[in-house]
Amino acid sequence: MLKMKKDVYDDMITHAKDGFPLEVCGYLGEKDGIVSLICKMQNTDESNEHFTFDPAEQFEVVKKIRKDGHRASVVYHSHPETPSRPSEEDIRLAYDPNVSYIIVSLAESKPVVKSFRIKNLSVTLEEIEIV
Amino acid sequence: MELTINGEVKVLVESKLTVVQLLSSENVKSPDMVSVQLNGEFVERAKFSETTIKSGDELDFLYFMGGGR
């Protein structure tokens, strides 16, 4: 179960819509068991089909999240034209077993947001509760 | 030795470790897919096995993040 503040949830969707037709990505920060911080990241691929974080920006943002008393516990990205499920590439490249992976899909008329844990190529759906 | 790893202070029994040994002790299964900063400076992946960590150092590591479709 991922507990998330509504403004973070809404900001994530807005980020995905603003970035359309490109994929967008970012970190979410958790504090006291609640995801309450969003940090939008640059998609260095600038692509409709892929995203990649820039390592230098990654360190800068994760350290800032830490300094704010949060943990960078979620990575999100958008699927502008495909469903909210991890693609084969998403699964293959999900090296960090300690984070949740959120996918914001804009494929339907209404955005679909789902969270997944991915470990050893195995995917588990994780419920999101808006608080 | 005492190290700060990803912002957390940890005491290790070893007095000296290489980056690759430390990543192993942190259960990193794919060291080729992490970026490392030692005291705020990037460590080249090719130098993970020869870069030594000493007490008081700050080491941060992050996994590659990417995907598609």
N, CA and C atoms of all chains as a GROMACS GRO file, in nm:
protein
  600
    1MET      N    1   0.084  -0.121   0.000
    1MET     CA    2   0.000   0.000   0.000
    1MET      C    3   0.087   0.126   0.000
    2LEU      N    4   0.060   0.213  -0.095
    2LEU     CA    5   0.134   0.338  -0.104
    2LEU      C    6   0.038   0.451  -0.067
    3LYS      N    7   0.068   0.520   0.042
    3LYS     CA    8  -0.017   0.632   0.082
    3LYS      C    9   0.041   0.760   0.023
    4MET      N   10  -0.045   0.838  -0.042
    4MET     CA   11   0.005   0.954  -0.114
    4MET      C   12  -0.087   1.074  -0.098
    5LYS      N   13  -0.026   1.190  -0.079
    5LYS     CA   14  -0.106   1.311  -0.070
    5LYS      C   15  -0.167   1.343  -0.207
    6LYS      N   16  -0.289   1.396  -0.202
    6LYS     CA   17  -0.362   1.420  -0.327
    6LYS      C   18  -0.290   1.522  -0.417
    7ASP      N   19  -0.229   1.624  -0.357
    7ASP     CA   20  -0.164   1.724  -0.442
    7ASP      C   21  -0.046   1.665  -0.518
    8VAL      N   22   0.023   1.569  -0.456
    8VAL     CA   23   0.134   1.502  -0.526
    8VAL      C   24   0.080   1.417  -0.641
    9TYR      N   25  -0.029   1.345  -0.612
    9TYR     CA   26  -0.094   1.261  -0.715
    9TYR      C   27  -0.136   1.348  -0.834
   10ASP      N   28  -0.200   1.459  -0.802
   10ASP     CA   29  -0.248   1.548  -0.908
   10ASP      C   30  -0.133   1.612  -0.985
   11ASP      N   31  -0.026   1.650  -0.913
   11ASP     CA   32   0.091   1.712  -0.979
   11ASP      C   33   0.156   1.615  -1.078
   12MET      N   34   0.158   1.488  -1.038
   12MET     CA   35   0.218   1.386  -1.123
   12MET      C   36   0.141   1.376  -1.256
   13ILE      N   37   0.009   1.377  -1.246
   13ILE     CA   38  -0.075   1.369  -1.366
   13ILE      C   39  -0.058   1.496  -1.451
   14THR      N   40  -0.054   1.610  -1.385
   14THR     CA   41  -0.034   1.735  -1.457
   14THR      C   42   0.100   1.735  -1.530
   15HIS      N   43   0.203   1.684  -1.463
   15HIS     CA   44   0.336   1.674  -1.526
   15HIS      C   45   0.328   1.589  -1.653
   16ALA      N   46   0.258   1.475  -1.642
   16ALA     CA   47   0.246   1.384  -1.758
   16ALA      C   48   0.172   1.453  -1.873
   17LYS      N   49   0.066   1.525  -1.839
   17LYS     CA   50  -0.013   1.594  -1.943
   17LYS      C   51   0.067   1.708  -2.007
   18ASP      N   52   0.137   1.784  -1.922
   18ASP     CA   53   0.215   1.896  -1.974
   18ASP      C   54   0.327   1.848  -2.066
   19GLY      N   55   0.381   1.731  -2.035
   19GLY     CA   56   0.493   1.678  -2.114
   19GLY      C   57   0.452   1.605  -2.239
   20PHE      N   58   0.323   1.572  -2.249
   20PHE     CA   59   0.272   1.498  -2.365
   20PHE      C   60   0.312   1.569  -2.494
   21PRO      N   61   0.356   1.502  -2.599
   21PRO     CA   62   0.354   1.357  -2.621
   21PRO      C   63   0.480   1.284  -2.572
   22LEU      N   64   0.568   1.357  -2.501
   22LEU     CA   65   0.690   1.291  -2.453
   22LEU      C   66   0.664   1.221  -2.319
   23GLU      N   67   0.746   1.123  -2.289
   23GLU     CA   68   0.741   1.062  -2.155
   23GLU      C   69   0.803   1.160  -2.056
   24VAL      N   70   0.743   1.169  -1.939
   24VAL     CA   71   0.802   1.249  -1.831
   24VAL      C   72   0.838   1.154  -1.717
   25CYS      N   73   0.918   1.203  -1.624
   25CYS     CA   74   0.964   1.115  -1.515
   25CYS      C   75   1.000   1.198  -1.393
   26GLY      N   76   1.013   1.130  -1.281
   26GLY     CA   77   1.052   1.201  -1.160
   26GLY      C   78   1.057   1.111  -1.039
   27TYR      N   79   1.097   1.170  -0.928
   27TYR     CA   80   1.100   1.101  -0.799
   27TYR      C   81   0.986   1.152  -0.713
   28LEU      N   82   0.938   1.066  -0.624
   28LEU     CA   83   0.848   1.108  -0.518
   28LEU      C   84   0.916   1.079  -0.385
   29GLY      N   85   0.896   1.170  -0.290
   29GLY     CA   86   0.957   1.152  -0.159
   29GLY      C   87   0.855   1.115  -0.054
   30GLU      N   88   0.895   1.022   0.032
   30GLU     CA   89   0.806   0.972   0.139
   30GLU      C   90   0.860   1.014   0.275
   31LYS      N   91   0.770   1.055   0.359
   31LYS     CA   92   0.806   1.089   0.496
   31LYS      C   93   0.697   1.038   0.588
   32ASP      N   94   0.735   0.973   0.696
   32ASP     CA   95   0.638   0.918   0.792
   32ASP      C   96   0.533   0.831   0.722
   33GLY      N   97   0.577   0.755   0.622
   33GLY     CA   98   0.487   0.661   0.557
   33GLY      C   99   0.392   0.721   0.454
   34ILE      N  100   0.410   0.849   0.425
   34ILE     CA  101   0.321   0.914   0.327
   34ILE      C  102   0.405   0.983   0.218
   35VAL      N  103   0.370   0.955   0.094
   35VAL     CA  104   0.437   1.020  -0.019
   35VAL      C  105   0.384   1.163  -0.026
   36SER      N  106   0.474   1.257  -0.002
   36SER     CA  107   0.428   1.395   0.013
   36SER      C  108   0.515   1.496  -0.062
   37LEU      N  109   0.602   1.447  -0.149
   37LEU     CA  110   0.693   1.538  -0.219
   37LEU      C  111   0.711   1.488  -0.362
   38ILE      N  112   0.705   1.580  -0.457
   38ILE     CA  113   0.730   1.543  -0.597
   38ILE      C  114   0.848   1.622  -0.650
   39CYS      N  115   0.938   1.553  -0.719
   39CYS     CA  116   1.053   1.617  -0.781
   39CYS      C  117   1.056   1.575  -0.928
   40LYS      N  118   1.019   1.668  -1.014
   40LYS     CA  119   1.017   1.638  -1.158
   40LYS      C  120   1.160   1.632  -1.209
   41MET      N  121   1.185   1.532  -1.291
   41MET     CA  122   1.320   1.512  -1.345
   41MET      C  123   1.318   1.534  -1.495
   42GLN      N  124   1.438   1.561  -1.547
   42GLN     CA  125   1.452   1.573  -1.692
   42GLN      C  126   1.456   1.433  -1.753
   43ASN      N  127   1.383   1.411  -1.860
   43ASN     CA  128   1.396   1.286  -1.936
   43ASN      C  129   1.504   1.309  -2.041
   44THR      N  130   1.622   1.255  -2.017
   44THR     CA  131   1.733   1.284  -2.109
   44THR      C  132   1.708   1.225  -2.248
   45ASP      N  133   1.618   1.128  -2.258
   45ASP     CA  134   1.586   1.069  -2.389
   45ASP      C  135   1.496   1.163  -2.472
   46GLU      N  136   1.425   1.252  -2.406
   46GLU     CA  137   1.329   1.340  -2.474
   46GLU      C  138   1.251   1.261  -2.578
   47SER      N  139   1.190   1.153  -2.534
   47SER     CA  140   1.128   1.057  -2.624
   47SER      C  141   0.983   1.031  -2.586
   48ASN      N  142   0.908   0.986  -2.682
   48ASN     CA  143   0.769   0.944  -2.661
   48ASN      C  144   0.763   0.800  -2.611
   49GLU      N  145   0.878   0.731  -2.621
   49GLU     CA  146   0.879   0.587  -2.592
   49GLU      C  147   0.975   0.546  -2.481
   50HIS      N  148   1.063   0.636  -2.439
   50HIS     CA  149   1.164   0.598  -2.339
   50HIS      C  150   1.185   0.712  -2.240
   51PHE      N  151   1.241   0.675  -2.125
   51PHE     CA  152   1.291   0.778  -2.035
   51PHE      C  153   1.421   0.730  -1.971
   52THR      N  154   1.506   0.824  -1.940
   52THR     CA  155   1.630   0.796  -1.866
   52THR      C  156   1.659   0.915  -1.777
   53PHE      N  157   1.695   0.888  -1.652
   53PHE     CA  158   1.738   0.994  -1.562
   53PHE      C  159   1.884   1.031  -1.593
   54ASP      N  160   1.915   1.156  -1.570
   54ASP     CA  161   2.054   1.200  -1.577
   54ASP      C  162   2.118   1.175  -1.440
   55PRO      N  163   2.226   1.096  -1.432
   55PRO     CA  164   2.283   1.061  -1.301
   55PRO      C  165   2.319   1.182  -1.214
   56ALA      N  166   2.372   1.287  -1.275
   56ALA     CA  167   2.411   1.404  -1.195
   56ALA      C  168   2.286   1.468  -1.132
   57GLU      N  169   2.180   1.479  -1.211
   57GLU     CA  170   2.055   1.535  -1.158
   57GLU      C  171   1.996   1.441  -1.052
   58GLN      N  172   2.011   1.310  -1.077
   58GLN     CA  173   1.960   1.210  -0.982
   58GLN      C  174   2.021   1.232  -0.843
   59PHE      N  175   2.155   1.242  -0.838
   59PHE     CA  176   2.221   1.261  -0.708
   59PHE      C  177   2.176   1.392  -0.644
   60GLU      N  178   2.171   1.497  -0.726
   60GLU     CA  179   2.134   1.628  -0.673
   60GLU      C  180   1.993   1.622  -0.611
   61VAL      N  181   1.900   1.561  -0.683
   61VAL     CA  182   1.761   1.556  -0.637
   61VAL      C  183   1.745   1.464  -0.516
   62VAL      N  184   1.809   1.346  -0.521
   62VAL     CA  185   1.795   1.252  -0.409
   62VAL      C  186   1.854   1.312  -0.281
   63LYS      N  187   1.965   1.382  -0.294
   63LYS     CA  188   2.025   1.444  -0.176
   63LYS      C  189   1.935   1.555  -0.121
   64LYS      N  190   1.869   1.627  -0.212
   64LYS     CA  191   1.778   1.733  -0.168
   64LYS      C  192   1.656   1.671  -0.098
   65ILE      N  193   1.606   1.561  -0.154
   65ILE     CA  194   1.492   1.491  -0.092
   65ILE      C  195   1.529   1.448   0.050
   66ARG      N  196   1.651   1.393   0.062
   66ARG     CA  197   1.701   1.348   0.193
   66ARG      C  198   1.711   1.466   0.290
   67LYS      N  199   1.764   1.576   0.240
   67LYS     CA  200   1.783   1.695   0.324
   67LYS      C  201   1.649   1.745   0.376
   68ASP      N  202   1.546   1.725   0.294
   68ASP     CA  203   1.410   1.765   0.335
   68ASP      C  204   1.346   1.665   0.430
   69GLY      N  205   1.421   1.562   0.467
   69GLY     CA  206   1.369   1.462   0.562
   69GLY      C  207   1.285   1.354   0.499
   70HIS      N  208   1.289   1.344   0.366
   70HIS     CA  209   1.213   1.242   0.295
   70HIS      C  210   1.306   1.132   0.245
   71ARG      N  211   1.245   1.025   0.196
   71ARG     CA  212   1.319   0.919   0.128
   71ARG      C  213   1.267   0.911  -0.016
   72ALA      N  214   1.359   0.903  -0.110
   72ALA     CA  215   1.318   0.892  -0.252
   72ALA      C  216   1.270   0.749  -0.275
   73SER      N  217   1.143   0.726  -0.246
   73SER     CA  218   1.092   0.589  -0.243
   73SER      C  219   1.012   0.550  -0.366
   74VAL      N  220   0.985   0.646  -0.453
   74VAL     CA  221   0.905   0.618  -0.572
   74VAL      C  222   0.968   0.683  -0.694
   75VAL      N  223   0.970   0.609  -0.804
   75VAL     CA  224   1.009   0.665  -0.935
   75VAL      C  225   0.885   0.657  -1.023
   76TYR      N  226   0.849   0.769  -1.082
   76TYR     CA  227   0.733   0.765  -1.173
   76TYR      C  228   0.775   0.804  -1.313
   77HIS      N  229   0.702   0.750  -1.408
   77HIS     CA  230   0.716   0.797  -1.546
   77HIS      C  231   0.582   0.782  -1.616
   78SER      N  232   0.569   0.850  -1.729
   78SER     CA  233   0.441   0.844  -1.801
   78SER      C  234   0.451   0.752  -1.922
   79HIS      N  235   0.337   0.698  -1.957
   79HIS     CA  236   0.320   0.626  -2.083
   79HIS      C  237   0.218   0.707  -2.163
   80PRO      N  238   0.266   0.793  -2.253
   80PRO     CA  239   0.173   0.881  -2.324
   80PRO      C  240   0.067   0.806  -2.404
   81GLU      N  241   0.104   0.691  -2.458
   81GLU     CA  242   0.009   0.624  -2.548
   81GLU      C  243  -0.008   0.475  -2.522
   82THR      N  244   0.045   0.430  -2.409
   82THR     CA  245   0.033   0.287  -2.376
   82THR      C  246  -0.022   0.272  -2.234
   83PRO      N  247  -0.069   0.154  -2.200
   83PRO     CA  248  -0.134   0.136  -2.069
   83PRO      C  249  -0.042   0.154  -1.949
   84SER      N  250  -0.105   0.162  -1.832
   84SER     CA  251  -0.030   0.177  -1.707
   84SER      C  252   0.012   0.039  -1.658
   85ARG      N  253   0.109  -0.015  -1.726
   85ARG     CA  254   0.169  -0.143  -1.685
   85ARG      C  255   0.317  -0.139  -1.728
   86PRO      N  256   0.402  -0.203  -1.649
   86PRO     CA  257   0.545  -0.200  -1.685
   86PRO      C  258   0.568  -0.275  -1.817
   87SER      N  259   0.636  -0.209  -1.910
   87SER     CA  260   0.671  -0.274  -2.036
   87SER      C  261   0.785  -0.373  -2.009
   88GLU      N  262   0.817  -0.452  -2.109
   88GLU     CA  263   0.931  -0.544  -2.093
   88GLU      C  264   1.057  -0.467  -2.059
   89GLU      N  265   1.073  -0.351  -2.124
   89GLU     CA  266   1.192  -0.269  -2.098
   89GLU      C  267   1.188  -0.212  -1.956
   90ASP      N  268   1.069  -0.168  -1.913
   90ASP     CA  269   1.056  -0.117  -1.775
   90ASP      C  270   1.099  -0.224  -1.674
   91ILE      N  271   1.057  -0.346  -1.699
   91ILE     CA  272   1.087  -0.455  -1.605
   91ILE      C  273   1.236  -0.489  -1.608
   92ARG      N  274   1.288  -0.497  -1.729
   92ARG     CA  275   1.431  -0.533  -1.745
   92ARG      C  276   1.522  -0.429  -1.680
   93LEU      N  277   1.479  -0.302  -1.685
   93LEU     CA  278   1.565  -0.194  -1.634
   93LEU      C  279   1.532  -0.152  -1.491
   94ALA      N  280   1.443  -0.225  -1.427
   94ALA     CA  281   1.406  -0.191  -1.288
   94ALA      C  282   1.507  -0.255  -1.193
   95TYR      N  283   1.623  -0.194  -1.183
   95TYR     CA  284   1.731  -0.253  -1.102
   95TYR      C  285   1.715  -0.228  -0.953
   96ASP      N  286   1.647  -0.119  -0.918
   96ASP     CA  287   1.639  -0.084  -0.776
   96ASP      C  288   1.520  -0.156  -0.711
   97PRO      N  289   1.548  -0.253  -0.623
   97PRO     CA  290   1.438  -0.328  -0.561
   97PRO      C  291   1.372  -0.252  -0.446
   98ASN      N  292   1.428  -0.136  -0.412
   98ASN     CA  293   1.382  -0.065  -0.292
   98ASN      C  294   1.284   0.048  -0.321
   99VAL      N  295   1.245   0.065  -0.446
   99VAL     CA  296   1.152   0.174  -0.477
   99VAL      C  297   1.025   0.117  -0.540
  100SER      N  298   0.921   0.198  -0.536
  100SER     CA  299   0.799   0.167  -0.610
  100SER      C  300   0.809   0.236  -0.745
  101TYR      N  301   0.752   0.171  -0.845
  101TYR     CA  302   0.754   0.226  -0.981
  101TYR      C  303   0.611   0.262  -1.020
  102ILE      N  304   0.587   0.391  -1.038
  102ILE     CA  305   0.453   0.436  -1.078
  102ILE      C  306   0.452   0.469  -1.227
  103ILE      N  307   0.346   0.427  -1.293
  103ILE     CA  308   0.328   0.460  -1.435
  103ILE      C  309   0.197   0.537  -1.450
  104VAL      N  310   0.208   0.655  -1.509
  104VAL     CA  311   0.091   0.738  -1.538
  104VAL      C  312   0.059   0.721  -1.686
  105SER      N  313  -0.052   0.658  -1.714
  105SER     CA  314  -0.089   0.635  -1.854
  105SER      C  315  -0.189   0.741  -1.900
  106LEU      N  316  -0.161   0.793  -2.020
  106LEU     CA  317  -0.253   0.888  -2.082
  106LEU      C  318  -0.319   0.826  -2.205
  107ALA      N  319  -0.315   0.694  -2.212
  107ALA     CA  320  -0.366   0.624  -2.330
  107ALA      C  321  -0.518   0.633  -2.341
  108GLU      N  322  -0.584   0.642  -2.225
  108GLU     CA  323  -0.731   0.651  -2.225
  108GLU      C  324  -0.771   0.799  -2.208
  109SER      N  325  -0.901   0.823  -2.215
  109SER     CA  326  -0.948   0.962  -2.202
  109SER      C  327  -0.919   1.018  -2.062
  110LYS      N  328  -0.919   0.928  -1.963
  110LYS     CA  329  -0.888   0.968  -1.826
  110LYS      C  330  -0.753   0.907  -1.785
  111PRO      N  331  -0.663   0.983  -1.721
  111PRO     CA  332  -0.533   0.925  -1.681
  111PRO      C  333  -0.550   0.806  -1.587
  112VAL      N  334  -0.464   0.708  -1.605
  112VAL     CA  335  -0.464   0.590  -1.517
  112VAL      C  336  -0.328   0.584  -1.448
  113VAL      N  337  -0.330   0.577  -1.316
  113VAL     CA  338  -0.206   0.575  -1.236
  113VAL      C  339  -0.199   0.444  -1.158
  114LYS      N  340  -0.092   0.370  -1.178
  114LYS     CA  341  -0.074   0.246  -1.103
  114LYS      C  342   0.069   0.238  -1.050
  115SER      N  343   0.082   0.171  -0.937
  115SER     CA  344   0.214   0.155  -0.875
  115SER      C  345   0.252   0.007  -0.873
  116PHE      N  346   0.381  -0.017  -0.893
  116PHE     CA  347   0.430  -0.155  -0.898
  116PHE      C  348   0.559  -0.168  -0.817
  117ARG      N  349   0.577  -0.284  -0.758
  117ARG     CA  350   0.707  -0.323  -0.705
  117ARG      C  351   0.766  -0.421  -0.805
  118ILE      N  352   0.891  -0.403  -0.839
  118ILE     CA  353   0.954  -0.491  -0.938
  118ILE      C  354   1.085  -0.541  -0.878
  119LYS      N  355   1.092  -0.671  -0.864
  119LYS     CA  356   1.212  -0.732  -0.803
  119LYS      C  357   1.243  -0.862  -0.876
  120ASN      N  358   1.365  -0.876  -0.917
  120ASN     CA  359   1.408  -0.996  -0.990
  120ASN      C  360   1.314  -1.027  -1.107
  121LEU      N  361   1.278  -0.924  -1.180
  121LEU     CA  362   1.193  -0.934  -1.300
  121LEU      C  363   1.048  -0.974  -1.267
  122SER      N  364   1.015  -0.974  -1.139
  122SER     CA  365   0.880  -1.010  -1.098
  122SER      C  366   0.804  -0.882  -1.058
  123VAL      N  367   0.682  -0.870  -1.110
  123VAL     CA  368   0.606  -0.746  -1.092
  123VAL      C  369   0.487  -0.770  -0.999
  124THR      N  370   0.472  -0.680  -0.901
  124THR     CA  371   0.358  -0.687  -0.810
  124THR      C  372   0.287  -0.553  -0.810
  125LEU      N  373   0.156  -0.558  -0.831
  125LEU     CA  374   0.077  -0.435  -0.826
  125LEU      C  375   0.065  -0.389  -0.681
  126GLU      N  376   0.075  -0.258  -0.664
  126GLU     CA  377   0.071  -0.201  -0.529
  126GLU      C  378  -0.044  -0.099  -0.524
  127GLU      N  379  -0.129  -0.113  -0.428
  127GLU     CA  380  -0.243  -0.022  -0.418
  127GLU      C  381  -0.198   0.118  -0.377
  128ILE      N  382  -0.262   0.219  -0.435
  128ILE     CA  383  -0.234   0.357  -0.396
  128ILE      C  384  -0.354   0.410  -0.320
  129GLU      N  385  -0.327   0.464  -0.203
  129GLU     CA  386  -0.433   0.527  -0.124
  129GLU      C  387  -0.406   0.677  -0.117
  130ILE      N  388  -0.502   0.754  -0.159
  130ILE     CA  389  -0.487   0.900  -0.153
  130ILE      C  390  -0.530   0.947  -0.014
  131VAL      N  391  -0.442   1.023   0.050
  131VAL     CA  392  -0.472   1.068   0.187
  131VAL      C  393  -0.471   1.221   0.195
  132MET      N  394   3.546   0.082   1.043
  132MET     CA  395   3.547   0.223   1.004
  132MET      C  396   3.405   0.276   0.996
  133GLU      N  397   3.393   0.407   1.006
  133GLU     CA  398   3.262   0.470   1.002
  133GLU      C  399   3.244   0.540   0.867
  134LEU      N  400   3.134   0.509   0.801
  134LEU     CA  401   3.107   0.567   0.670
  134LEU      C  402   2.966   0.625   0.668
  135THR      N  403   2.944   0.719   0.579
  135THR     CA  404   2.807   0.764   0.554
  135THR      C  405   2.768   0.711   0.417
  136ILE      N  406   2.671   0.620   0.416
  136ILE     CA  407   2.630   0.556   0.292
  136ILE      C  408   2.486   0.598   0.262
  137ASN      N  409   2.470   0.663   0.149
  137ASN     CA  410   2.339   0.717   0.111
  137ASN      C  411   2.274   0.793   0.226
  138GLY      N  412   2.356   0.872   0.294
  138GLY     CA  413   2.305   0.961   0.398
  138GLY      C  414   2.295   0.900   0.536
  139GLU      N  415   2.322   0.769   0.545
  139GLU     CA  416   2.312   0.702   0.676
  139GLU      C  417   2.451   0.665   0.727
  140VAL      N  418   2.477   0.695   0.854
  140VAL     CA  419   2.606   0.660   0.913
  140VAL      C  420   2.607   0.511   0.946
  141LYS      N  421   2.711   0.444   0.900
  141LYS     CA  422   2.723   0.301   0.927
  141LYS      C  423   2.863   0.271   0.977
  142VAL      N  424   2.871   0.176   1.070
  142VAL     CA  425   3.001   0.132   1.119
  142VAL      C  426   3.029  -0.007   1.062
  143LEU      N  427   3.140  -0.019   0.991
  143LEU     CA  428   3.177  -0.147   0.930
  143LEU      C  429   3.298  -0.204   1.001
  144VAL      N  430   3.306  -0.337   1.005
  144VAL     CA  431   3.420  -0.399   1.072
  144VAL      C  432   3.548  -0.383   0.989
  145GLU      N  433   3.532  -0.374   0.857
  145GLU     CA  434   3.649  -0.361   0.771
  145GLU      C  435   3.714  -0.223   0.790
  146SER      N  436   3.845  -0.220   0.778
  146SER     CA  437   3.913  -0.090   0.791
  146SER      C  438   3.938  -0.028   0.654
  147LYS      N  439   3.922  -0.110   0.552
  147LYS     CA  440   3.944  -0.060   0.416
  147LYS      C  441   3.859  -0.143   0.320
  148LEU      N  442   3.797  -0.076   0.225
  148LEU     CA  443   3.714  -0.146   0.127
  148LEU      C  444   3.726  -0.075  -0.007
  149THR      N  445   3.709  -0.152  -0.114
  149THR     CA  446   3.697  -0.086  -0.244
  149THR      C  447   3.548  -0.057  -0.267
  150VAL      N  448   3.523   0.025  -0.366
  150VAL     CA  449   3.383   0.057  -0.398
  150VAL      C  450   3.307  -0.068  -0.434
  151VAL      N  451   3.367  -0.156  -0.512
  151VAL     CA  452   3.296  -0.276  -0.555
  151VAL      C  453   3.267  -0.367  -0.435
  152GLN      N  454   3.358  -0.371  -0.339
  152GLN     CA  455   3.333  -0.452  -0.218
  152GLN      C  456   3.221  -0.392  -0.133
  153LEU      N  457   3.221  -0.260  -0.127
  153LEU     CA  458   3.117  -0.196  -0.048
  153LEU      C  459   2.979  -0.217  -0.112
  154LEU      N  460   2.973  -0.206  -0.245
  154LEU     CA  461   2.845  -0.227  -0.313
  154LEU      C  462   2.796  -0.370  -0.288
  155SER      N  463   2.889  -0.463  -0.288
  155SER     CA  464   2.852  -0.602  -0.261
  155SER      C  465   2.797  -0.616  -0.119
  156SER      N  466   2.862  -0.550  -0.023
  156SER     CA  467   2.815  -0.558   0.116
  156SER      C  468   2.679  -0.489   0.134
  157GLU      N  469   2.646  -0.400   0.041
  157GLU     CA  470   2.515  -0.334   0.044
  157GLU      C  471   2.412  -0.408  -0.040
  158ASN      N  472   2.447  -0.533  -0.078
  158ASN     CA  473   2.357  -0.620  -0.155
  158ASN      C  474   2.320  -0.564  -0.292
  159VAL      N  475   2.411  -0.489  -0.352
  159VAL     CA  476   2.388  -0.442  -0.488
  159VAL      C  477   2.418  -0.556  -0.584
  160LYS      N  478   2.314  -0.602  -0.652
  160LYS     CA  479   2.328  -0.719  -0.739
  160LYS      C  480   2.388  -0.683  -0.876
  161SER      N  481   2.367  -0.559  -0.917
  161SER     CA  482   2.413  -0.518  -1.051
  161SER      C  483   2.500  -0.392  -1.039
  162PRO      N  484   2.624  -0.406  -0.993
  162PRO     CA  485   2.709  -0.288  -0.975
  162PRO      C  486   2.733  -0.210  -1.104
  163ASP      N  487   2.719  -0.281  -1.218
  163ASP     CA  488   2.736  -0.211  -1.346
  163ASP      C  489   2.623  -0.113  -1.373
  164MET      N  490   2.514  -0.125  -1.296
  164MET     CA  491   2.399  -0.040  -1.320
  164MET      C  492   2.380   0.064  -1.211
  165VAL      N  493   2.486   0.091  -1.135
  165VAL     CA  494   2.476   0.198  -1.037
  165VAL      C  495   2.579   0.306  -1.068
  166SER      N  496   2.544   0.427  -1.030
  166SER     CA  497   2.638   0.539  -1.033
  166SER      C  498   2.682   0.563  -0.889
  167VAL      N  499   2.808   0.599  -0.873
  167VAL     CA  500   2.862   0.618  -0.738
  167VAL      C  501   2.927   0.755  -0.726
  168GLN      N  502   2.899   0.819  -0.615
  168GLN     CA  503   2.972   0.941  -0.578
  168GLN      C  504   3.044   0.916  -0.447
  169LEU      N  505   3.171   0.946  -0.446
  169LEU     CA  506   3.251   0.935  -0.324
  169LEU      C  507   3.289   1.077  -0.282
  170ASN      N  508   3.243   1.116  -0.166
  170ASN     CA  509   3.262   1.253  -0.117
  170ASN      C  510   3.219   1.357  -0.221
  171GLY      N  511   3.107   1.326  -0.286
  171GLY     CA  512   3.048   1.420  -0.381
  171GLY      C  513   3.104   1.417  -0.521
  172GLU      N  514   3.204   1.332  -0.545
  172GLU     CA  515   3.265   1.323  -0.679
  172GLU      C  516   3.230   1.189  -0.742
  173PHE      N  517   3.194   1.192  -0.870
  173PHE     CA  518   3.162   1.066  -0.939
  173PHE      C  519   3.285   0.976  -0.946
  174VAL      N  520   3.262   0.847  -0.925
  174VAL     CA  521   3.368   0.747  -0.944
  174VAL      C  522   3.339   0.675  -1.075
  175GLU      N  523   3.437   0.672  -1.163
  175GLU     CA  524   3.417   0.602  -1.291
  175GLU      C  525   3.391   0.454  -1.262
  176ARG      N  526   3.295   0.399  -1.337
  176ARG     CA  527   3.260   0.258  -1.315
  176ARG      C  528   3.382   0.167  -1.330
  177ALA      N  529   3.469   0.200  -1.424
  177ALA     CA  530   3.587   0.117  -1.449
  177ALA      C  531   3.684   0.120  -1.331
  178LYS      N  532   3.664   0.217  -1.240
  178LYS     CA  533   3.756   0.229  -1.126
  178LYS      C  534   3.693   0.184  -0.994
  179PHE      N  535   3.575   0.122  -1.002
  179PHE     CA  536   3.509   0.075  -0.879
  179PHE      C  537   3.598  -0.022  -0.801
  180SER      N  538   3.669  -0.109  -0.874
  180SER     CA  539   3.746  -0.214  -0.805
  180SER      C  540   3.880  -0.163  -0.754
  181GLU      N  541   3.922  -0.046  -0.794
  181GLU     CA  542   4.051   0.006  -0.748
  181GLU      C  543   4.038   0.130  -0.660
  182THR      N  544   3.915   0.179  -0.646
  182THR     CA  545   3.895   0.298  -0.562
  182THR      C  546   3.869   0.254  -0.418
  183THR      N  547   3.952   0.302  -0.329
  183THR     CA  548   3.945   0.261  -0.189
  183THR      C  549   3.867   0.363  -0.106
  184ILE      N  550   3.790   0.308  -0.015
  184ILE     CA  551   3.710   0.392   0.075
  184ILE      C  552   3.774   0.388   0.213
  185LYS      N  553   3.780   0.504   0.276
  185LYS     CA  554   3.840   0.509   0.410
  185LYS      C  555   3.740   0.566   0.510
  186SER      N  556   3.772   0.547   0.636
  186SER     CA  557   3.683   0.593   0.741
  186SER      C  558   3.655   0.743   0.726
  187GLY      N  559   3.530   0.778   0.746
  187GLY     CA  560   3.491   0.920   0.737
  187GLY      C  561   3.438   0.958   0.599
  188ASP      N  562   3.456   0.868   0.501
  188ASP     CA  563   3.410   0.899   0.366
  188ASP      C  564   3.258   0.898   0.358
  189GLU      N  565   3.209   0.973   0.260
  189GLU     CA  566   3.066   0.971   0.229
  189GLU      C  567   3.048   0.909   0.091
  190LEU      N  568   2.974   0.800   0.087
  190LEU     CA  569   2.952   0.732  -0.040
  190LEU      C  570   2.803   0.728  -0.071
  191ASP      N  571   2.770   0.765  -0.191
  191ASP     CA  572   2.632   0.758  -0.236
  191ASP      C  573   2.626   0.673  -0.362
  192PHE      N  574   2.527   0.588  -0.369
  192PHE     CA  575   2.508   0.513  -0.493
  192PHE      C  576   2.361   0.514  -0.533
  193LEU      N  577   2.338   0.521  -0.661
  193LEU     CA  578   2.201   0.523  -0.715
  193LEU      C  579   2.195   0.431  -0.835
  194TYR      N  580   2.086   0.360  -0.846
  194TYR     CA  581   2.066   0.271  -0.961
  194TYR      C  582   2.029   0.352  -1.085
  195PHE      N  583   2.070   0.301  -1.199
  195PHE     CA  584   2.024   0.354  -1.327
  195PHE      C  585   1.872   0.356  -1.326
  196MET      N  586   1.815   0.464  -1.376
  196MET     CA  587   1.669   0.471  -1.387
  196MET      C  588   1.630   0.501  -1.530
  197GLY      N  589   1.557   0.410  -1.587
  197GLY     CA  590   1.510   0.430  -1.723
  197GLY      C  591   1.409   0.324  -1.759
  198GLY      N  592   1.346   0.342  -1.873
  198GLY     CA  593   1.249   0.244  -1.919
  198GLY      C  594   1.187   0.292  -2.048
  199GLY      N  595   1.081   0.225  -2.086
  199GLY     CA  596   1.019   0.267  -2.210
  199GLY      C  597   0.892   0.192  -2.245
  200ARG      N  598   0.800   0.269  -2.305
  200ARG     CA  599   0.671   0.221  -2.359
  200ARG      C  600   0.598   0.133  -2.261
   0.00000   0.00000   0.00000
